[in-house]
Amino acid sequence: MQIAHPVKFETIVGSNNLVEHMHEDDVALVGETVRRQYDADKQSRSQWEDRYAEAEKRVMQLAEEKTWPWPKASNIKFPLITIATLQYHARAYPALVPSGYPVKCRVIGDDPDGKKAQRAKRVSEHMSFQVMEEDAQWEDSTDKALIVQAIMGCAFKKTYNSSSRRCVVSELVMPKDLVVNYWAKSLETAPRITHVIGLSRDEIEERVRRGLFARVASPSAPDDASDEETPRSMPASSVITEAENEISGIQPPAADDDMPIMLLEQHCWIDLDGDGMREPYIASVRADDSTLYRLVARFEEDRVERNEAGEIVRIEPEQYFSKLEFIPAPDGSIYGMGFGMLLGAVNDAVDTAMNQMFDAGTMSNLGGGFLARGIRLKGTGEYSFKPQEWKRTDSTAEDLHKGIYPLPVREPSGVLFQLLNLLIEWGARIGMATDAATGENPGQNQKVGTTEAVIEQGEKVFNGIYKRTYRAMKREFRLIYRLNYLAKPLSGRFDYADDTGNGGYALWEDYFESNKSVLPSADPTIASREKLVQRNMTIRQLAGSMPGYNRYAVERRLLESMEVPNIDEIFPKPGTPGAQQPSPPPNVMVAQIKASVEKAKIEAADRRHQLELMENARLNQAKIMQLEAQALKLRTEAGVAENGQILALMDQELRAAKQFQDQLTGAIAGYSQIFDQMAQTQPGASNGNTPQQGAVGGMANPAGNAGVQGVPQG
């Protein structure tokens, strides 16, 4: 496609709709090229559309009227694909879409100051609020996407910033509505991606008034044309639409003004500035007349790479689609394989075998046969009987016995029944719909551990599918991450709150792509609810036997895995009103008890020693008083001159006793101080048991004893 009138690159980057800046010939050329490329991509997947239509019929159990082996013969559709799909969805949905915070953030690199963790927490909470609260349809679309993924092999999510809803939305796109070249390797490298959208005339007018679409003179409503000459927009006829009409039992309605207009939103590449290198764009074209409503650049200035001469070397386009793939297609196509194709042939064989058995049973029950020419029955035509009906005949019983020959038919084949069971069993293995997996009792002699091991071993088949879906959700969240960066708020932060007033904020700087220390991701916890509870119980046991665990986080994880409502009410966060001081782990409590016992033993020994010192001090005080009394008696009776030598010896002994008394008093005071400190650090531990300093009654103050009165100091 060669643009005759190029547009400046500065205009391309800054314009909201390039149709207003393009020549009308170039506008028509772009519209026709988009439609032609769409037809080419659609033709490349024509065989896939046939398989898609057949899969839809099998899943919806469309019972078409049969004419062989007789009109309205048995045509039962066994729900093998339906059972397998429900089994996968019942396991995948609660595991991949948790009720709390579906968006997690990985912290890359060291985080000594904790700033990365704080940023990751803000981004995780904000993006989780976006998908769970702001985008009310995100969970519903993800729910449907998992079902479509399992049946058709893939489903697509389109993530964009909605101007009408004023938030980031991520909606489901059916595989039939996203036309990509069948042999494209991925959505990122596909030359074109065309999203088929049905819009009413009011929705198109809304986009025109918002400035998103150009007001063009479409040939669908010329002023001088009659209604008979006005072409109407109708969905393109295909095997998929024909199958859907057959399933729903409706015919395409007649064209009127309320019929949706089919638009082709093509993410393509066009050299609009004429520099020889194509740029990525989004073109919105009407499918029936190739009218171009909008053409906008699909890149930002920060994604343009230039060389030293200022020439554009590479442009990284903005991506809006993510693919949830069930099983990659063996032929290498962009569309995967699901139960609708994996179990299609097996389901058809089961249907055939079952219908043959029913037809054989019908022939065996109703009977039929040959009538000889001589048999005379009243009436003409077919002869059949109703319950309790008797028919008159002109033939004798013997003639009837000889002239009626029953048709030789057999009962339904037992071999065919065994083959039917074999097909159903193998189909159930492919779809993981075995008895144990569907919740049925495997038998009375089966051990619980054995059954759990069998189920766990079988679920490993789905682990790869879970991982692919997890990667798709991670890509979807990173698209939201990018859109948050592009939608810079005036305040520089994203404030949010729910209906109850609970909310938070995230900084615009948190979404800078230059800082890849924090990256959004889906919740990597892919396990059943029972496994989560069991794992968290094990962590709880480890936290009780080893120090270093955050017991609040461990307990909260357990409650969340058990899906307990209002966790903050029954188990508040430490530091908040109503929170209680958590008890230490049992092993820590045991160590504390042992330490307390050893401490009590040491304290008891110290108290015994103190009591011994106090007893010695009491005896020594009595000795001092006795020596003082004896010295006083000798001085009074005989005088100092006569008993001077004896008084000198008694004075030495008295001095030694008082010195010893000082040592005892100091030791007792030291013990009392230690016990007082212990009582202050552990209130109530020693109350009433610690002797106070100076508690020894009758003990004189040794500091005032300078010697025995009247005895010369020498």
Secondary structure, DSSP 8 states (H G I E B T S, - for coil): ---SS---HHHHHH-S-GGGGS-HHHHHHHHHHHHHHHHHHHHHTHHHHHHHHHHHHHHTT------SSSTT-------HHHHHHHHHHHHHHHHHS-SS--EEEEE-S--TTSHHHHHHHHHHHHHHHIIIIISTTHHHHHHHHHHHHHHHSEEEEEEEEETTTTEEEEEEE-GGGEEE-TT-S-TTT-S-EEEEEEE-HHHHHHHHHTTSS-----TTS-TT--GGG---------HHHHHHHHHHT-------TTS-EEEEEEEEEE--SSSSS-EEEEEEEETTT--EEEEEE---GGGEEE-TTS-EEEE-----EEEEESB--TT--SS-B-HHHHTHHHHHHHHHHHHHHHHHHHHHHH--EEE-TT--BSS-S-----TT----BSS-HHHHHHHEEE-------HHHHHHHHHHHHHHHHHTT--TTTTT----TT--HHHHHHHHHHHHHHHHHHHHHHHHHHHHHHHHHHHHHHHS--TTSEEEEE-TTS-EEEEEGGGG-TT-TTEEEEE----S-HHHHHHHHHHHHHHHHHSTT--HHHHHHHHHHHTT-S-HHHHS--TTSTT-------HHHHHHHHHHHHHHHHHHHHHHHHHHHHHHHHHHHHHHHHHHHHHHHHHHHHT-TTTTHHHHHHHHHHHHHHHHHHHHHHHHHHHHHHHHHHHHHHSTTSSTTTS--TT-STT---GGG----TT----
